């Protein structure tokens, strides 16, 4: 498989079919400056870097890696981008505390057979929302806890369209990882309110247009209800 161009400025460069079967999806943003949203377990790091290079970009120019949440299939390669390319790591403070102590349970590192070391997060986000700047593009982030305490979702408005990155919104709310179903439900309502034209998920890919995004979010709610994780 080759890396996937999603829009003029967004590419999928990692995932089970692109880097390693244990990797969550990783998205490359190009807005005059390069950034990644999530980066996989680290087991597919070389292939991910090759994918970025294959698209014609210099991996060494990735200035920022935005980490959506603390699970190792999304953050395991962060220290490699940090050490090899000098990338700045951005994460919500609540999940930064978890990766900072290399908590193998709450990061699910034991599930993926990853030897996780304590991770130093450069920019720790706090509060419910904020804004990041990638080149000439504003990126808005909102705190969307439930899957993890410090999960964030990121969205951008470009050329009249809103693109939302909502990683792992469909993942089961397992007690083993201290998931919070009530917080998750509030977070999903916040995602509905954004009325995104495209949603990029952390495992299942991109959904568009707007009505398809809404149907996917409805599916996520129905799935959690069917499995008994939430009550409507």
C-alpha positions in Angstrom: 0.0 0.0 0.0 1.1 3.6 -0.7 0.4 6.5 1.5 -3.0 8.0 1.0 -3.8 11.6 0.0 -7.0 12.6 1.7 -7.2 16.3 0.8 -4.8 18.8 -0.8 -3.1 19.2 2.6 -3.8 15.9 4.5 -2.2 12.5 4.0 -2.5 9.2 5.8 1.1 7.9 6.3 0.6 5.2 9.0 -1.7 2.4 10.0 -2.0 -1.4 9.9 -1.7 -1.5 6.1 0.9 1.2 5.8 3.4 0.9 8.6 2.6 -1.9 11.1 -0.4 -4.0 11.9 -0.4 -2.7 15.5 -0.3 1.0 14.5 -3.2 3.4 14.8 -3.6 5.7 11.8 -1.2 8.6 11.5 -2.1 11.7 9.5 0.4 14.1 7.9 -0.6 17.8 7.6 1.1 20.1 5.1 0.2 23.8 5.6 3.6 25.4 4.8 4.9 23.5 7.8 4.6 19.8 8.5 2.8 18.2 11.4 1.7 14.7 12.3 -1.5 13.7 14.2 -0.4 10.5 16.0 2.5 8.3 15.1 1.9 4.6 15.7 3.6 2.2 18.1 7.1 2.8 16.8 7.3 -0.7 15.4 6.5 0.7 12.0 8.5 3.9 12.4 10.9 3.2 9.4 8.0 2.5 7.1 6.1 5.6 8.2 9.2 7.7 7.5 9.5 6.1 4.1 5.9 6.9 3.4 6.5 10.5 4.2 9.5 10.6 2.0 7.6 8.8 -0.8 5.1 11.7 -0.8 7.9 14.1 -1.5 8.2 15.5 2.0 11.3 15.7 4.3 10.5 13.8 7.5 13.1 16.0 9.2 10.8 19.0 8.6 8.0 17.6 10.8 7.9 20.4 13.4 5.0 19.1 15.5 3.5 15.7 16.5 0.1 16.1 18.0 -0.8 13.1 20.2 -4.6 12.5 20.5 -4.4 10.3 23.5 -2.0 8.2 25.6 -2.5 4.7 24.0 0.7 3.3 22.7 -0.6 2.5 19.2 -0.9 6.2 18.7 2.1 7.5 20.7 4.8 4.8 20.7 6.9 6.4 18.0 6.8 9.9 19.5 10.2 9.7 21.1 11.7 8.7 17.8 10.3 11.8 16.0 11.4 13.9 19.0 15.0 12.5 19.1 15.7 12.0 15.4 13.9 15.0 13.9 13.5 17.4 16.8 9.7 17.3 16.6 7.7 19.1 19.3 5.3 16.7 21.1 1.9 18.2 22.0 -0.6 16.4 24.3 -3.2 17.2 26.9 -1.6 17.4 30.4 -3.8 14.6 31.8 -2.5 12.1 29.3 1.0 13.6 29.4 1.2 12.5 33.0 0.4 8.9 32.0 3.1 8.7 29.3 5.5 10.6 31.5 5.5 7.7 34.0 5.3 5.1 31.2 2.2 3.6 32.7 2.0 0.2 30.8 -1.7 -0.4 31.8 -3.2 3.0 30.9 -1.1 3.3 27.7 -2.1 -0.3 26.8 1.6 -0.9 26.1 1.4 -4.5 27.5 -1.3 -5.3 24.9 1.0 -4.3 22.0 4.2 -5.8 23.4 5.8 -2.4 23.3 8.7 -1.5 25.7 7.4 2.0 26.6 9.9 4.4 28.2 8.9 7.6 30.0 8.0 10.2 27.4 8.7 13.9 27.7 5.9 16.0 26.3 7.1 19.4 25.1 3.7 21.2 25.1 1.1 20.2 27.6 -2.4 21.4 26.8 -4.8 22.3 29.6 -8.4 23.2 29.9 -11.3 22.4 27.5 -10.2 23.9 24.2 -7.5 25.9 22.5 -5.7 26.6 19.3 -2.5 25.5 17.7 -0.8 27.0 14.7 0.8 24.9 11.9 2.3 27.1 9.3 -0.5 29.2 7.9 -3.3 27.1 9.4 -5.1 27.4 12.7 -5.8 24.0 14.4 -8.5 24.0 17.0 -8.4 21.4 19.7 -11.1 20.3 22.2 -10.8 18.1 25.3 -12.8 15.0 24.6 -12.3 12.6 27.6 -13.8 9.3 28.0 -11.6 6.9 26.0 -8.7 8.3 28.1 -8.7 11.2 30.6 -6.8 13.5 28.3 -8.1 12.6 24.9 -8.3 15.5 22.5 -9.9 16.0 19.1 -8.5 18.4 16.5 -10.4 20.3 13.8 -9.5 22.8 11.1 -11.5 24.9 8.7 -10.0 25.1 5.2 -11.5 26.1 1.9 -15.0 26.2 3.4 -14.8 22.7 4.8 -14.3 21.5 8.4 -12.0 18.5 8.9 -12.2 16.7 12.3 -9.6 14.3 13.7 -11.4 12.2 16.3 -9.1 9.3 17.1 -10.6 6.1 18.6 -14.1 7.4 19.1 -15.5 4.0 18.2 -13.2 2.1 20.6 -15.0 0.1 23.4 -15.0 1.8 26.8 -13.2 -0.9 28.7 -13.0 -0.7 32.5 -9.5 -2.2 32.3 -8.3 1.1 30.9 -10.3 3.4 33.2 -12.6 4.6 30.4 -15.4 7.0 31.5 -18.6 6.3 29.6 -20.3 9.5 30.9 -17.5 11.7 29.9 -17.3 9.9 26.5 -21.0 10.6 25.9 -20.5 14.3 26.5 -17.5 14.3 24.2 -19.4 12.7 21.4 -22.2 15.3 21.8 -19.4 18.0 21.4 -18.3 16.3 18.2 -21.8 16.2 16.8 -22.0 20.0 17.4 -18.9 20.6 15.3 -20.9 19.5 12.2 -17.7 18.4 10.4 -17.6 17.8 6.7 -14.9 15.1 7.1 -13.9 13.0 10.1 -10.6 11.2 10.2 -10.7 8.3 12.6 -7.8 6.7 14.4 -8.4 3.2 13.0 -11.1 3.2 10.3 -10.1 6.1 8.1 -11.8 9.1 6.7 -15.6 9.7 6.5 -17.2 12.4 4.3 -19.4 14.3 3.5 -21.2 15.8 6.5 -24.2 13.4 6.6 -21.7 10.4 6.5 -19.8 11.9 9.4 -23.1 12.2 11.4 -24.0 8.6 10.6 -20.6 7.4 11.7 -21.0 9.2 15.1 -24.5 7.8 15.4 -23.0 4.3 14.8 -20.4 4.9 17.5 -23.1 5.7 20.0 -25.2 2.8 19.0 -22.3 0.4 19.2 -21.3 1.5 22.7 -25.0 1.1 23.8 -25.3 -2.3 22.2 -22.1 -3.5 24.0 -23.5 -2.2 27.3 -20.9 0.6 27.9 -23.4 3.5 27.9 -27.0 4.0 28.7 -29.2 6.2 26.6 
